[in-house]
Amino acid sequence: MLTSDHEKCLPEYYDDPDFNYANWWRGRGYEHQAEVMAIRRLLYGRRFGHAVDVGGGYGRLSVVLADYADKVTLAEPSRQQLELASSFLARHPAIDCRRMTASELEFPDASTDLVTMIRVMHHLPDPAKEFAEVSRILRPGGYAIIEAANTTHAVNRVRYLLRREQIPASAVDIGSRGSIPYVNHHPDTVARQLEAAGLRIRRMLSVSNLRHPLIKKALPERVMLSAERAAQERLARIRFGPSMFFLLQK
């Protein structure tokens, strides 16, 4: 379980000058574009008043949300990420930045129309409190997009099969660093947790389906993205990819 001490460490981890999240994304164009593709697919044809990008780092995906919402708030606990955001988002006046954690979102009840939480759950072994906060700030009928690192992805299934083990239903530690959790989640467990928080699943996508070093070396990025576009919907049914995107409605 993510304790209060763990949560306090997360901003410090992302404030470490040796870990620049913007630099980390260099060379990961396929992964970034796959996530943008998924968000645009899930939000197509919709318009929102106020969107909140929870744990959005320096605003990498906040700029995408700005195409669908009149106002976007980047809610991020790291001071360093918010400093990076000040320059990255300089030409996006509809996006404002506020320092807060996913478990304590400083918005009134039922005050937002869209909430996203991408690449946050790998730090949350037990996301119940964060899911409750997302549900609390959403107005009735509002939408959320939540991404979870998928412990049942295709490569992992082979690994567990060779070991003759079942994939655990609970969160699986994939290499936590001291007090900073790094976990994968079982999609069926996540689905139950979301429903318990009052968030109904409307759609799921399998994302970054070709995220493997050998594939990235073998194929041009444009080819990978073309395959990704065709695969996200189809492969969601079998929980194929390393990242699952949930479109939810309160």
Secondary structure as the mmCIF struct_conf table of DSSP 4:
data_model
#
loop_
_struct_conf.conf_type_id
_struct_conf.id
_struct_conf.beg_label_comp_id
_struct_conf.beg_label_asym_id
_struct_conf.beg_label_seq_id
_struct_conf.end_label_comp_id
_struct_conf.end_label_asym_id
_struct_conf.end_label_seq_id
HELX_RH_AL_P HELX_RH_AL_P1 SER A 4 ASP A 15
TURN_TY1_P TURN_TY1_P1 PRO A 17 ASP A 18
HELX_RH_AL_P HELX_RH_AL_P2 TYR A 21 TRP A 24
TURN_TY1_P TURN_TY1_P2 TRP A 25 GLY A 27
HELX_RH_AL_P HELX_RH_AL_P3 GLY A 29 LEU A 43
TURN_TY1_P TURN_TY1_P3 TYR A 44 GLY A 45
STRN STRN1 PHE A 48 VAL A 54
TURN_TY1_P TURN_TY1_P4 GLY A 55 GLY A 55
TURN_TY1_P TURN_TY1_P5 GLY A 57 LEU A 61
HELX_RH_AL_P HELX_RH_AL_P4 SER A 62 LEU A 65
TURN_TY1_P TURN_TY1_P6 ALA A 66 TYR A 68
STRN STRN2 ALA A 69 ALA A 75
BEND BEND1 PRO A 77 PRO A 77
HELX_RH_AL_P HELX_RH_AL_P5 ARG A 79 PHE A 88
TURN_TY1_P TURN_TY1_P7 LEU A 89 ARG A 91
TURN_TY1_P TURN_TY1_P8 PRO A 93 ALA A 94
STRN STRN3 ILE A 95 ARG A 98
STRN STRN4 THR A 101 THR A 101
TURN_TY1_P TURN_TY1_P9 ALA A 102 SER A 103
STRN STRN5 GLU A 104 GLU A 104
BEND BEND2 PHE A 107 PHE A 107
TURN_TY1_P TURN_TY1_P10 ASP A 109 ALA A 110
STRN STRN6 THR A 112 MET A 117
BEND BEND3 ARG A 119 ARG A 119
HELX_RH_3T_P HELX_RH_3T_P1 MET A 121 HIS A 123
BEND BEND4 PRO A 125 ASP A 126
TURN_TY1_P TURN_TY1_P11 PRO A 127 PRO A 127
HELX_RH_AL_P HELX_RH_AL_P6 ALA A 128 ILE A 137
STRN STRN7 LEU A 138 ALA A 149
STRN STRN8 ASN A 150 ASN A 150
TURN_TY1_P TURN_TY1_P12 THR A 151 THR A 152
HELX_RH_AL_P HELX_RH_AL_P7 ALA A 154 ARG A 163
TURN_TY1_P TURN_TY1_P13 ARG A 164 ARG A 164
HELX_LH_PP_P HELX_LH_PP_P1 GLN A 166 PRO A 168
BEND BEND5 ALA A 169 SER A 170
STRN STRN9 VAL A 172 ASP A 173
BEND BEND6 ILE A 174 ILE A 174
STRN STRN10 ARG A 177 ARG A 177
TURN_TY1_P TURN_TY1_P14 GLY A 178 SER A 179
STRN STRN11 ILE A 180 ILE A 180
STRN STRN12 VAL A 183 ASN A 184
STRN STRN13 HIS A 185 HIS A 185
HELX_RH_AL_P HELX_RH_AL_P8 PRO A 187 ALA A 196
TURN_TY1_P TURN_TY1_P15 ALA A 197 GLY A 198
STRN STRN14 ARG A 200 VAL A 207
TURN_TY1_P TURN_TY1_P16 ASN A 209 LEU A 210
HELX_RH_AL_P HELX_RH_AL_P9 PRO A 213 ALA A 218
BEND BEND7 LEU A 219 LEU A 219
HELX_RH_AL_P HELX_RH_AL_P10 GLU A 221 ALA A 236
TURN_TY1_P TURN_TY1_P17 ARG A 237 ARG A 239
BEND BEND8 GLY A 241 PRO A 242
STRN STRN15 SER A 243 GLN A 249
#
